[in-house]
Amino acid sequence: IVLKDRGLSAAQVATFFTISTLPWLIKPVYGLVSDFVPLFGRRRKSYLLLTSFLASSGGLTLALAGDHSYWRLAIFFTAMGLGLAFTDVLVDALMVENGRARGLTGAFQSVQWAAIYGATILVGVLGGRFAEARNLHIAFGVASCFPLVTFLMVTFFITEARAPVDRAAFRDTWSTICSAVCERDVWVVAGFILFWTFSPSFGPALMYYQTDHLKFSQQFIGVLGSLTAASAMVGAFIYAPVSRRVPLKWLIVSAIGVATLATLGYLLYRDATSAVLIELVFGCIAMMTQLAFLELAAKACPRGVEATFFALLMSVYNLGTQGSQITGGYLYDQFGYTLLVLVSAGMTALAFALVPLVRIDRIEAKARADADAVPPAGQAVGAR
């Protein structure tokens, strides 16, 4: 909203956030570093301490800065994103390593995303107030506190066996990566995720529609964000037991159909009442849809290099998401809200045509076989 006040268009705001999202697009690099180069004898814990500290420092710098020029915001907001993105890769690695061995990747991701959206409820309430006051200093000061929570959690609750640099292990890991790069399933899943996420989305365009056409206050927009997050938490809790009982292919197919209808529902987004109802419904549906695609990504990861390949697939996810927001911003600027909704729904529906190419049943069967063959990773890495 600060950038909007400075006269930037929806497309220009989306471009700013694309710059700040660059650290999220190179996540495989963090996975490679973590998989290959132990830091102080640890593959996950040492890096988690370093990256959570970096994220907190980036936010604290902006909280204490005398002014917030465009490039100062871009640089330190991106630095904060670098710390968060690297932390995200490491936590996802723990999730895949421990979850797949127990056949619980879907349930573990439900817990992760329920926690994320629990935090988003707080963000919506506080963020709406900060946006009303345009107080970036306090906003970044509060934001810098949360990576410190991660730092403390890692310090006291994560244990990990030492992993000294081993040339033989390095060669084995590199050989595994080279073999995995040639696997059809990894690249087909990557393409499927890219197509799904690239569907032109609302992003900053919706915020412009809410403020310019519907005249919503920033505090109300913050409340809407919190309601959406609460609904997403419900979706995460629903998905956890469903994912253990329903084949993944049917979850994906159902998600595409429901998401198409839910997107069309945004044509009725005309006032405060309709906004609340649509955000509540769409938040739950969007969360279950997202978890289905993330579970597909987790199950497609080759064994032994989970951090690298899950990070690769999440970079594809983030790339598609950012591309969709830029495209959505330009469509909104040029053609308006209604056409944006129709194009987004149409692109979402086209994902049906790609489902037969992905061979989801085979990917799920392979992941199940890997889980049966490998003991849980909790013997090496886990919570006390």
Sequence and secondary structure as in RCSB ss.txt:
>XXXX:A:sequence
IVLKDRGLSAAQVATFFTISTLPWLIKPVYGLVSDFVPLFGRRRKSYLLLTSFLASSGGLTLALAGDHSYWRLAI
FFTAMGLGLAFTDVLVDALMVENGRARGLTGAFQSVQWAAIYGATILVGVLGGRFAEARNLHIAFGVASCFPLVT
FLMVTFFITEARAPVDRAAFRDTWSTICSAVCERDVWVVAGFILFWTFSPSFGPALMYYQTDHLKFSQQFIGVLG
SLTAASAMVGAFIYAPVSRRVPLKWLIVSAIGVATLATLGYLLYRDATSAVLIELVFGCIAMMTQLAFLELAAKA
CPRGVEATFFALLMSVYNLGTQGSQITGGYLYDQFGYTLLVLVSAGMTALAFALVPLVRIDRIEAKARADADAVP
PAGQAVGAR
>XXXX:A:secstr
 HHHHTT  HHHHHHHHHHHTHHHHTHHHHHHHHHH  BTTBSSHHHHHHHHHHHHHHHHHHHH S   HHHHHH
HHHHHHHHHHHHHHHHHHHHHHHHHHHT HHHHHHHHHHHHHHHHHHHHHHHHHHHHHT HHHHHHHHHHHHHHH
HHHHHHHEEE      HHHHHHHHHHHHHHHT HHHHHHHHHHHHHHHS   THHHHHIIIIIS   HHHHHHHH
HHHHHHHHHHHHHHHHHHTTS HHHHHHHHHHHHHHHHHGGGG  SHHHHHHHHHHHHHHHHHHHHHHHHHHHHH
S TT HHHHHHHHHHHHHHHHHHHHHHHHHHHHHH HHHHHHHHHHHHHHGGGGHHHH HHHHHHHHHHHHHHS 
 GGGTEEE 
